[in-house]
Amino acid sequence: MAKSLPPLGWLRSFEAAARHLSFTAAADELGLTQSAVSQQVKSLETRLGVPLFLRRARGLDLTDAGRRLLPNVQVPLLALETAMVGMDREQPADLLTIATSVSVAHWVIAPLLPRFRCRHPNLKVRLLSAIWPDDYHTLRADIEIRFGSAQQVGVNAKAILPDRLIAVKSPTVVGRPQELPLIEAVGTSSGWRSWAKAVEPVPDPSLHTDTYGMALHLAALGNGVALVNEWLAGHALRQGLVELAHPASIPAHEAYHLSVASKKPEAAELCAWLVSENDGVVG
């Protein structure tokens, strides 16, 4: 079986850093933070098993492996840019494109759409699924809702509040978190272990998933208690699909971030709804 290619974003960050011999200059060019570029390059080095840069106080130098790799990355990237010339057209004025995760589309945007479309009956809405930072580079969207730390999501994205983690369960399930099965969204820095340190001891999670949206869905169906982003859970709480399993909340290192790349008034209106609709539920 052929070995899979590294993410395009890693290669773009390496190529830009190699041209500038600077993570900071590469970040400015790519619209990312310096730490995001550095992290992507480090991930590429780990994937390849060789260092690509010598990191010095005055800047970067390419290693022998980096010098060998650079032309092999630059040529296909340039070919891709050339192929896109003339293909990048303006979005229709009556189309609003939203790029986000399936979790946000399911739990936040879909409940808002009926009222929003009543106000704009002639507006077409397109939802694009996006998870990784590279997905947003390849999608042309009026509104982007990204998930991650402030360093991961880019310099033009603002955190959506409330961004704390809350414990939720189905109203049909009786008990406190330490008495019930726990649902863990893996891949985040804060979870039930953080809850145990800050609030109260709890057993190890017995259900694991890779998104807050799926954790929330599992909790709503009575599978246990999920620790999820408060903003994401707003609609489910208001509709009684879930309820708080504990009044406490804990900080989260990752959150949802909003980025608007459009001057369409409908984009600004929807963003205002997204920010204000799911107000905090924890005092």
Phi and psi restraints in degrees (value plus and minus 20) as a CYANA .aco file:
   2 ALA   PHI     -87.2   -47.2
   2 ALA   PSI     122.5   162.5
   3 LYS   PHI     -92.4   -52.4
   3 LYS   PSI     115.3   155.3
   4 SER   PHI     -89.3   -49.3
   4 SER   PSI     131.9   171.9
   5 LEU   PHI     -99.6   -59.6
   5 LEU   PSI     131.3   171.3
   6 PRO   PHI     -85.4   -45.4
   6 PRO   PSI     138.1   178.1
   7 PRO   PHI     -76.7   -36.7
   7 PRO   PSI     124.6   164.6
   8 LEU   PHI     -79.0   -39.0
   8 LEU   PSI     -55.8   -15.8
   9 GLY   PHI     -80.7   -40.7
   9 GLY   PSI     -57.5   -17.5
  10 TRP   PHI     -81.4   -41.4
  10 TRP   PSI     -63.5   -23.5
  11 LEU   PHI     -88.3   -48.3
  11 LEU   PSI     -59.0   -19.0
  12 ARG   PHI     -84.6   -44.6
  12 ARG   PSI     -61.0   -21.0
  13 SER   PHI     -85.9   -45.9
  13 SER   PSI     -61.8   -21.8
  14 PHE   PHI     -81.8   -41.8
  14 PHE   PSI     -66.4   -26.4
  15 GLU   PHI     -82.9   -42.9
  15 GLU   PSI     -64.4   -24.4
  16 ALA   PHI     -86.5   -46.5
  16 ALA   PSI     -62.6   -22.6
  17 ALA   PHI     -84.5   -44.5
  17 ALA   PSI     -55.3   -15.3
  18 ALA   PHI     -89.4   -49.4
  18 ALA   PSI     -57.0   -17.0
  19 ARG   PHI     -88.0   -48.0
  19 ARG   PSI     -63.5   -23.5
  20 HIS   PHI    -108.6   -68.6
  20 HIS   PSI     -37.1     2.9
  21 LEU   PHI      31.0    71.0
  21 LEU   PSI      22.6    62.6
  22 SER   PHI    -181.1  -141.1
  22 SER   PSI     106.9   146.9
  23 PHE   PHI     -89.0   -49.0
  23 PHE   PSI     -54.9   -14.9
  24 THR   PHI     -85.6   -45.6
  24 THR   PSI     -67.0   -27.0
  25 ALA   PHI     -85.2   -45.2
  25 ALA   PSI     -58.4   -18.4
  26 ALA   PHI     -83.7   -43.7
  26 ALA   PSI     -60.2   -20.2
  27 ALA   PHI     -83.2   -43.2
  27 ALA   PSI     -61.6   -21.6
  28 ASP   PHI     -80.7   -40.7
  28 ASP   PSI     -60.8   -20.8
  29 GLU   PHI     -88.0   -48.0
  29 GLU   PSI     -59.5   -19.5
  30 LEU   PHI    -109.5   -69.5
  30 LEU   PSI     -29.1    10.9
  31 GLY   PHI      55.2    95.2
  31 GLY   PSI       9.3    49.3
  32 LEU   PHI    -137.7   -97.7
  32 LEU   PSI     154.4   194.4
  33 THR   PHI    -104.9   -64.9
  33 THR   PSI     139.2   179.2
  34 GLN   PHI     -80.1   -40.1
  34 GLN   PSI     -60.3   -20.3
  35 SER   PHI     -87.4   -47.4
  35 SER   PSI     -54.2   -14.2
  36 ALA   PHI     -85.8   -45.8
  36 ALA   PSI     -63.7   -23.7
  37 VAL   PHI     -82.9   -42.9
  37 VAL   PSI     -65.7   -25.7
  38 SER   PHI     -79.7   -39.7
  38 SER   PSI     -61.5   -21.5
  39 GLN   PHI     -86.5   -46.5
  39 GLN   PSI     -60.8   -20.8
  40 GLN   PHI     -86.0   -46.0
  40 GLN   PSI     -60.4   -20.4
  41 VAL   PHI     -84.6   -44.6
  41 VAL   PSI     -62.7   -22.7
  42 LYS   PHI     -81.6   -41.6
  42 LYS   PSI     -59.1   -19.1
  43 SER   PHI     -83.5   -43.5
  43 SER   PSI     -59.3   -19.3
  44 LEU   PHI     -85.9   -45.9
  44 LEU   PSI     -61.5   -21.5
  45 GLU   PHI     -82.3   -42.3
  45 GLU   PSI     -61.4   -21.4
  46 THR   PHI     -84.2   -44.2
  46 THR   PSI     -61.9   -21.9
  47 ARG   PHI     -82.4   -42.4
  47 ARG   PSI     -62.1   -22.1
  48 LEU   PHI    -102.9   -62.9
  48 LEU   PSI     -41.5    -1.5
  49 GLY   PHI      60.9   100.9
  49 GLY   PSI      -4.2    35.8
  50 VAL   PHI    -161.8  -121.8
  50 VAL   PSI     128.0   168.0
  51 PRO   PHI     -94.6   -54.6
  51 PRO   PSI     119.5   159.5
  52 LEU   PHI    -123.3   -83.3
  52 LEU   PSI     -40.6    -0.6
  53 PHE   PHI    -152.1  -112.1
  53 PHE   PSI     129.7   169.7
  54 LEU   PHI    -117.5   -77.5
  54 LEU   PSI      98.2   138.2
  55 ARG   PHI    -110.4   -70.4
  55 ARG   PSI      92.6   132.6
  56 ARG   PHI    -137.6   -97.6
  56 ARG   PSI     144.7   184.7
  57 ALA   PHI     -81.6   -41.6
  57 ALA   PSI     -53.3   -13.3
  58 ARG   PHI    -109.8   -69.8
  58 ARG   PSI     -25.0    15.0
  59 GLY   PHI     128.2   168.2
  59 GLY   PSI    -173.9  -133.9
  60 LEU   PHI    -133.6   -93.6
  60 LEU   PSI     129.7   169.7
  61 ASP   PHI    -148.6  -108.6
  61 ASP   PSI     122.1   162.1
  62 LEU   PHI     -94.9   -54.9
  62 LEU   PSI     119.3   159.3
  63 THR   PHI     -99.0   -59.0
  63 THR   PSI     154.9   194.9
  64 ASP   PHI     -80.5   -40.5
  64 ASP   PSI     -59.8   -19.8
  65 ALA   PHI     -85.1   -45.1
  65 ALA   PSI     -58.2   -18.2
  66 GLY   PHI     -85.3   -45.3
  66 GLY   PSI     -60.3   -20.3
  67 ARG   PHI     -86.3   -46.3
  67 ARG   PSI     -55.2   -15.2
  68 ARG   PHI     -91.0   -51.0
  68 ARG   PSI     -56.2   -16.2
  69 LEU   PHI     -95.8   -55.8
  69 LEU   PSI     -54.7   -14.7
  70 LEU   PHI     -73.0   -33.0
  70 LEU   PSI     -73.4   -33.4
  71 PRO   PHI     -83.7   -43.7
  71 PRO   PSI     -50.3   -10.3
  72 ASN   PHI     -92.4   -52.4
  72 ASN   PSI     -38.5     1.5
  73 VAL   PHI    -113.6   -73.6
  73 VAL   PSI     -59.6   -19.6
  74 GLN   PHI     -83.6   -43.6
  74 GLN   PSI     -61.4   -21.4
  75 VAL   PHI     -82.1   -42.1
  75 VAL   PSI     -71.5   -31.5
  76 PRO   PHI     -87.5   -47.5
  76 PRO   PSI     -53.1   -13.1
  77 LEU   PHI     -83.9   -43.9
  77 LEU   PSI     -61.9   -21.9
  78 LEU   PHI     -84.6   -44.6
  78 LEU   PSI     -58.0   -18.0
  79 ALA   PHI     -83.9   -43.9
  79 ALA   PSI     -59.2   -19.2
  80 LEU   PHI     -85.4   -45.4
  80 LEU   PSI     -62.8   -22.8
  81 GLU   PHI     -81.8   -41.8
  81 GLU   PSI     -61.8   -21.8
  82 THR   PHI     -84.4   -44.4
  82 THR   PSI     -59.3   -19.3
  83 ALA   PHI     -85.4   -45.4
  83 ALA   PSI     -46.5    -6.5
  84 MET   PHI    -105.1   -65.1
  84 MET   PSI     -32.3     7.7
  85 VAL   PHI     -81.1   -41.1
  85 VAL   PSI     107.2   147.2
  86 GLY   PHI      65.9   105.9
  86 GLY   PSI     -29.2    10.8
  87 MET   PHI    -114.5   -74.5
  87 MET   PSI     -37.6     2.4
  88 ASP   PHI    -107.1   -67.1
  88 ASP   PSI      72.6   112.6
  89 ARG   PHI    -121.7   -81.7
  89 ARG   PSI     138.3   178.3
  90 GLU   PHI     -87.3   -47.3
  90 GLU   PSI     123.7   163.7
  91 GLN   PHI     -91.7   -51.7
  91 GLN   PSI     123.9   163.9
  92 PRO   PHI     -77.9   -37.9
  92 PRO   PSI     125.9   165.9
  93 ALA   PHI     -85.0   -45.0
  93 ALA   PSI     -46.1    -6.1
  94 ASP   PHI    -115.7   -75.7
  94 ASP   PSI      -3.0    37.0
  95 LEU   PHI    -140.6  -100.6
  95 LEU   PSI     106.5   146.5
  96 LEU   PHI    -131.7   -91.7
  96 LEU   PSI      96.7   136.7
  97 THR   PHI    -125.1   -85.1
  97 THR   PSI     109.1   149.1
  98 ILE   PHI    -142.5  -102.5
  98 ILE   PSI     103.1   143.1
  99 ALA   PHI    -127.4   -87.4
  99 ALA   PSI     103.8   143.8
 100 THR   PHI    -184.3  -144.3
 100 THR   PSI     159.0   199.0
 101 SER   PHI     -97.1   -57.1
 101 SER   PSI     141.5   181.5
 102 VAL   PHI     -81.8   -41.8
 102 VAL   PSI     -54.4   -14.4
 103 SER   PHI     -79.2   -39.2
 103 SER   PSI     -68.0   -28.0
 104 VAL   PHI     -88.6   -48.6
 104 VAL   PSI     -61.4   -21.4
 105 ALA   PHI     -79.7   -39.7
 105 ALA   PSI     -60.8   -20.8
 106 HIS   PHI     -93.8   -53.8
 106 HIS   PSI     -68.5   -28.5
 107 TRP   PHI    -114.6   -74.6
 107 TRP   PSI     -38.4     1.6
 108 VAL   PHI    -139.1   -99.1
 108 VAL   PSI     -73.8   -33.8
 109 ILE   PHI     -94.4   -54.4
 109 ILE   PSI     -67.9   -27.9
 110 ALA   PHI     -75.0   -35.0
 110 ALA   PSI     -63.1   -23.1
 111 PRO   PHI     -85.2   -45.2
 111 PRO   PSI     -45.3    -5.3
 112 LEU   PHI    -103.1   -63.1
 112 LEU   PSI     -45.3    -5.3
 113 LEU   PHI     -80.4   -40.4
 113 LEU   PSI     -61.4   -21.4
 114 PRO   PHI     -76.5   -36.5
 114 PRO   PSI     -67.2   -27.2
 115 ARG   PHI     -88.2   -48.2
 115 ARG   PSI     -59.3   -19.3
 116 PHE   PHI     -85.0   -45.0
 116 PHE   PSI     -61.4   -21.4
 117 ARG   PHI     -93.2   -53.2
 117 ARG   PSI     -45.6    -5.6
 118 CYS   PHI     -84.1   -44.1
 118 CYS   PSI     -55.3   -15.3
 119 ARG   PHI     -96.7   -56.7
 119 ARG   PSI     -44.4    -4.4
 120 HIS   PHI    -153.6  -113.6
 120 HIS   PSI      49.3    89.3
 121 PRO   PHI     -85.5   -45.5
 121 PRO   PSI     -42.2    -2.2
 122 ASN   PHI    -115.0   -75.0
 122 ASN   PSI     -18.9    21.1
 123 LEU   PHI    -108.5   -68.5
 123 LEU   PSI     112.6   152.6
 124 LYS   PHI    -112.6   -72.6
 124 LYS   PSI     120.8   160.8
 125 VAL   PHI    -141.9  -101.9
 125 VAL   PSI     111.7   151.7
 126 ARG   PHI    -142.3  -102.3
 126 ARG   PSI     107.3   147.3
 127 LEU   PHI    -124.8   -84.8
 127 LEU   PSI     106.8   146.8
 128 LEU   PHI    -135.4   -95.4
 128 LEU   PSI     110.7   150.7
 129 SER   PHI     -99.1   -59.1
 129 SER   PSI     110.4   150.4
 130 ALA   PHI    -164.0  -124.0
 130 ALA   PSI     118.0   158.0
 131 ILE   PHI    -145.1  -105.1
 131 ILE   PSI     -77.6   -37.6
 132 TRP   PHI    -106.8   -66.8
 132 TRP   PSI     136.1   176.1
 133 PRO   PHI     -73.1   -33.1
 133 PRO   PSI     -55.4   -15.4
 134 ASP   PHI     -84.4   -44.4
 134 ASP   PSI     -49.9    -9.9
 135 ASP   PHI     -78.7   -38.7
 135 ASP   PSI     -58.8   -18.8
 136 TYR   PHI     -92.3   -52.3
 136 TYR   PSI     -47.7    -7.7
 137 HIS   PHI     -87.5   -47.5
 137 HIS   PSI     -52.1   -12.1
 138 THR   PHI    -112.9   -72.9
 138 THR   PSI     -29.9    10.1
 139 LEU   PHI    -123.2   -83.2
 139 LEU   PSI     121.0   161.0
 140 ARG   PHI    -123.3   -83.3
 140 ARG   PSI      85.3   125.3
 141 ALA   PHI    -148.1  -108.1
 141 ALA   PSI     128.2   168.2
 142 ASP   PHI     -94.5   -54.5
 142 ASP   PSI     -56.2   -16.2
 143 ILE   PHI    -150.1  -110.1
 143 ILE   PSI     113.1   153.1
 144 GLU   PHI    -143.0  -103.0
 144 GLU   PSI     113.4   153.4
 145 ILE   PHI    -140.1  -100.1
 145 ILE   PSI      88.3   128.3
 146 ARG   PHI    -127.4   -87.4
 146 ARG   PSI     133.7   173.7
 147 PHE   PHI    -138.0   -98.0
 147 PHE   PSI     116.2   156.2
 148 GLY   PHI     134.6   174.6
 148 GLY   PSI    -190.6  -150.6
 149 SER   PHI     -99.0   -59.0
 149 SER   PSI     148.2   188.2
 150 ALA   PHI     -80.2   -40.2
 150 ALA   PSI     -52.1   -12.1
 151 GLN   PHI     -94.1   -54.1
 151 GLN   PSI     -46.9    -6.9
 152 GLN   PHI    -105.1   -65.1
 152 GLN   PSI     -50.0   -10.0
 153 VAL   PHI    -108.0   -68.0
 153 VAL   PSI     -29.8    10.2
 154 GLY   PHI      84.2   124.2
 154 GLY   PSI     142.3   182.3
 155 VAL   PHI     -98.1   -58.1
 155 VAL   PSI     -35.6     4.4
 156 ASN   PHI    -123.6   -83.6
 156 ASN   PSI      -1.5    38.5
 157 ALA   PHI    -135.9   -95.9
 157 ALA   PSI     118.6   158.6
 158 LYS   PHI    -133.3   -93.3
 158 LYS   PSI     118.3   158.3
 159 ALA   PHI     -84.7   -44.7
 159 ALA   PSI     119.8   159.8
 160 ILE   PHI    -115.1   -75.1
 160 ILE   PSI     106.3   146.3
 161 LEU   PHI    -122.8   -82.8
 161 LEU   PSI     132.3   172.3
 162 PRO   PHI     -96.5   -56.5
 162 PRO   PSI     124.9   164.9
 163 ASP   PHI    -139.3   -99.3
 163 ASP   PSI      -4.6    35.4
 164 ARG   PHI    -101.7   -61.7
 164 ARG   PSI     147.6   187.6
 165 LEU   PHI    -120.1   -80.1
 165 LEU   PSI     114.0   154.0
 166 ILE   PHI    -145.1  -105.1
 166 ILE   PSI     134.7   174.7
 167 ALA   PHI    -116.9   -76.9
 167 ALA   PSI     103.7   143.7
 168 VAL   PHI    -149.4  -109.4
 168 VAL   PSI     133.7   173.7
 169 LYS   PHI    -169.5  -129.5
 169 LYS   PSI     148.2   188.2
 170 SER   PHI     -88.5   -48.5
 170 SER   PSI     123.0   163.0
 171 PRO   PHI     -80.6   -40.6
 171 PRO   PSI     -38.0     2.0
 172 THR   PHI    -102.0   -62.0
 172 THR   PSI     -30.7     9.3
 173 VAL   PHI    -118.4   -78.4
 173 VAL   PSI     109.6   149.6
 174 VAL   PHI    -129.4   -89.4
 174 VAL   PSI     112.5   152.5
 175 GLY   PHI     118.8   158.8
 175 GLY   PSI     147.3   187.3
 176 ARG   PHI    -114.6   -74.6
 176 ARG   PSI     143.9   183.9
 177 PRO   PHI     -72.5   -32.5
 177 PRO   PSI     -58.8   -18.8
 178 GLN   PHI     -92.1   -52.1
 178 GLN   PSI     -29.5    10.5
 179 GLU   PHI    -123.8   -83.8
 179 GLU   PSI     -26.8    13.2
 180 LEU   PHI    -141.5  -101.5
 180 LEU   PSI     141.6   181.6
 181 PRO   PHI     -80.8   -40.8
 181 PRO   PSI     117.9   157.9
 182 LEU   PHI    -124.6   -84.6
 182 LEU   PSI     119.8   159.8
 183 ILE   PHI    -128.9   -88.9
 183 ILE   PSI     104.5   144.5
 184 GLU   PHI    -132.0   -92.0
 184 GLU   PSI     110.3   150.3
 185 ALA   PHI    -111.2   -71.2
 185 ALA   PSI      84.3   124.3
 186 VAL   PHI     -97.4   -57.4
 186 VAL   PSI     142.0   182.0
 187 GLY   PHI      70.5   110.5
 187 GLY   PSI     -15.8    24.2
 188 THR   PHI    -134.3   -94.3
 188 THR   PSI     139.9   179.9
 189 SER   PHI    -100.1   -60.1
 189 SER   PSI     -44.1    -4.1
 190 SER   PHI    -133.7   -93.7
 190 SER   PSI     115.6   155.6
 191 GLY   PHI    -177.1  -137.1
 191 GLY   PSI    -174.1  -134.1
 192 TRP   PHI     -85.3   -45.3
 192 TRP   PSI     -46.6    -6.6
 193 ARG   PHI     -86.0   -46.0
 193 ARG   PSI     -59.4   -19.4
 194 SER   PHI     -86.0   -46.0
 194 SER   PSI     -58.8   -18.8
 195 TRP   PHI     -81.1   -41.1
 195 TRP   PSI     -63.2   -23.2
 196 ALA   PHI     -81.9   -41.9
 196 ALA   PSI     -54.6   -14.6
 197 LYS   PHI     -96.0   -56.0
 197 LYS   PSI     -56.2   -16.2
 198 ALA   PHI    -113.3   -73.3
 198 ALA   PSI     -49.3    -9.3
 199 VAL   PHI    -138.1   -98.1
 199 VAL   PSI     -85.6   -45.6
 200 GLU   PHI    -183.7  -143.7
 200 GLU   PSI     134.2   174.2
 201 PRO   PHI     -83.9   -43.9
 201 PRO   PSI     121.1   161.1
 202 VAL   PHI    -160.1  -120.1
 202 VAL   PSI     136.8   176.8
 203 PRO   PHI     -91.2   -51.2
 203 PRO   PSI     151.3   191.3
 204 ASP   PHI     -87.9   -47.9
 204 ASP   PSI     124.9   164.9
 205 PRO   PHI     -80.5   -40.5
 205 PRO   PSI     126.8   166.8
 206 SER   PHI    -131.9   -91.9
 206 SER   PSI     -30.3     9.7
 207 LEU   PHI    -145.1  -105.1
 207 LEU   PSI     113.1   153.1
 208 HIS   PHI    -147.9  -107.9
 208 HIS   PSI     120.4   160.4
 209 THR   PHI    -164.6  -124.6
 209 THR   PSI     151.5   191.5
 210 ASP   PHI    -125.9   -85.9
 210 ASP   PSI     -12.2    27.8
 211 THR   PHI    -162.9  -122.9
 211 THR   PSI     132.1   172.1
 212 TYR   PHI     -85.0   -45.0
 212 TYR   PSI     -53.7   -13.7
 213 GLY   PHI     -81.5   -41.5
 213 GLY   PSI     -64.6   -24.6
 214 MET   PHI     -89.9   -49.9
 214 MET   PSI     -56.9   -16.9
 215 ALA   PHI     -81.2   -41.2
 215 ALA   PSI     -61.6   -21.6
 216 LEU   PHI     -84.8   -44.8
 216 LEU   PSI     -60.5   -20.5
 217 HIS   PHI     -83.9   -43.9
 217 HIS   PSI     -63.0   -23.0
 218 LEU   PHI     -82.8   -42.8
 218 LEU   PSI     -60.9   -20.9
 219 ALA   PHI     -84.9   -44.9
 219 ALA   PSI     -62.5   -22.5
 220 ALA   PHI     -81.7   -41.7
 220 ALA   PSI     -48.1    -8.1
 221 LEU   PHI    -110.2   -70.2
 221 LEU   PSI     -12.2    27.8
 222 GLY   PHI      68.3   108.3
 222 GLY   PSI      -0.5    39.5
 223 ASN   PHI    -104.2   -64.2
 223 ASN   PSI     -29.2    10.8
 224 GLY   PHI     127.3   167.3
 224 GLY   PSI    -175.5  -135.5
 225 VAL   PHI    -128.6   -88.6
 225 VAL   PSI     108.5   148.5
 226 ALA   PHI    -130.1   -90.1
 226 ALA   PSI     121.6   161.6
 227 LEU   PHI    -121.2   -81.2
 227 LEU   PSI      89.6   129.6
 228 VAL   PHI    -155.0  -115.0
 228 VAL   PSI     144.6   184.6
 229 ASN   PHI     -81.8   -41.8
 229 ASN   PSI     111.6   151.6
 230 GLU   PHI     -84.5   -44.5
 230 GLU   PSI     -60.9   -20.9
 231 TRP   PHI     -82.9   -42.9
 231 TRP   PSI     -62.4   -22.4
 232 LEU   PHI     -83.0   -43.0
 232 LEU   PSI     -54.0   -14.0
 233 ALA   PHI    -105.2   -65.2
 233 ALA   PSI     -21.2    18.8
 234 GLY   PHI     -75.3   -35.3
 234 GLY   PSI     -69.9   -29.9
 235 HIS   PHI     -84.5   -44.5
 235 HIS   PSI     -64.2   -24.2
 236 ALA   PHI     -81.4   -41.4
 236 ALA   PSI     -56.3   -16.3
 237 LEU   PHI     -90.2   -50.2
 237 LEU   PSI     -63.8   -23.8
 238 ARG   PHI     -84.4   -44.4
 238 ARG   PSI     -55.2   -15.2
 239 GLN   PHI    -104.6   -64.6
 239 GLN   PSI     -23.5    16.5
 240 GLY   PHI      56.9    96.9
 240 GLY   PSI      -5.6    34.4
 241 LEU   PHI     -90.7   -50.7
 241 LEU   PSI     -51.8   -11.8
 242 VAL   PHI    -157.5  -117.5
 242 VAL   PSI     147.1   187.1
 243 GLU   PHI    -159.4  -119.4
 243 GLU   PSI     143.6   183.6
 244 LEU   PHI     -85.8   -45.8
 244 LEU   PSI     111.5   151.5
 245 ALA   PHI    -109.4   -69.4
 245 ALA   PSI     -32.7     7.3
 246 HIS   PHI    -180.5  -140.5
 246 HIS   PSI     123.6   163.6
 247 PRO   PHI     -94.1   -54.1
 247 PRO   PSI     -32.3     7.7
 248 ALA   PHI    -100.8   -60.8
 248 ALA   PSI     145.7   185.7
 249 SER   PHI    -163.5  -123.5
 249 SER   PSI     142.4   182.4
 250 ILE   PHI    -151.6  -111.6
 250 ILE   PSI     136.2   176.2
 251 PRO   PHI     -86.4   -46.4
 251 PRO   PSI     134.4   174.4
 252 ALA   PHI    -141.9  -101.9
 252 ALA   PSI     119.5   159.5
 253 HIS   PHI    -100.5   -60.5
 253 HIS   PSI     -44.2    -4.2
 254 GLU   PHI    -134.9   -94.9
 254 GLU   PSI     130.0   170.0
 255 ALA   PHI    -171.4  -131.4
 255 ALA   PSI     157.1   197.1
 256 TYR   PHI    -109.6   -69.6
 256 TYR   PSI     119.0   159.0
 257 HIS   PHI    -147.8  -107.8
 257 HIS   PSI     121.2   161.2
 258 LEU   PHI    -127.3   -87.3
 258 LEU   PSI     112.5   152.5
 259 SER   PHI    -152.9  -112.9
 259 SER   PSI     107.6   147.6
 260 VAL   PHI    -133.2   -93.2
 260 VAL   PSI     100.9   140.9
 261 ALA   PHI    -131.2   -91.2
 261 ALA   PSI      -3.1    36.9
 262 SER   PHI    -151.0  -111.0
 262 SER   PSI     128.4   168.4
 263 LYS   PHI    -119.1   -79.1
 263 LYS   PSI     -11.3    28.7
 264 LYS   PHI     -85.0   -45.0
 264 LYS   PSI     112.3   152.3
 265 PRO   PHI     -81.0   -41.0
 265 PRO   PSI     -50.9   -10.9
 266 GLU   PHI     -85.7   -45.7
 266 GLU   PSI     -53.5   -13.5
 267 ALA   PHI     -85.7   -45.7
 267 ALA   PSI     -63.2   -23.2
 268 ALA   PHI     -84.2   -44.2
 268 ALA   PSI     -59.1   -19.1
 269 GLU   PHI     -85.9   -45.9
 269 GLU   PSI     -65.4   -25.4
 270 LEU   PHI     -84.5   -44.5
 270 LEU   PSI     -59.0   -19.0
 271 CYS   PHI     -81.9   -41.9
 271 CYS   PSI     -59.9   -19.9
 272 ALA   PHI     -83.0   -43.0
 272 ALA   PSI     -59.8   -19.8
 273 TRP   PHI     -85.1   -45.1
 273 TRP   PSI     -63.3   -23.3
 274 LEU   PHI     -80.4   -40.4
 274 LEU   PSI     -59.3   -19.3
 275 VAL   PHI     -95.9   -55.9
 275 VAL   PSI     -56.1   -16.1
 276 SER   PHI    -114.0   -74.0
 276 SER   PSI     -44.4    -4.4
 277 GLU   PHI     -84.1   -44.1
 277 GLU   PSI     -67.7   -27.7
 278 ASN   PHI    -116.5   -76.5
 278 ASN   PSI      46.2    86.2
 279 ASP   PHI     -84.5   -44.5
 279 ASP   PSI     140.5   180.5
 280 GLY   PHI     -79.9   -39.9
 280 GLY   PSI     128.2   168.2
 281 VAL   PHI    -135.3   -95.3
 281 VAL   PSI     -27.0    13.0
 282 VAL   PHI    -126.5   -86.5
 282 VAL   PSI     105.8   145.8
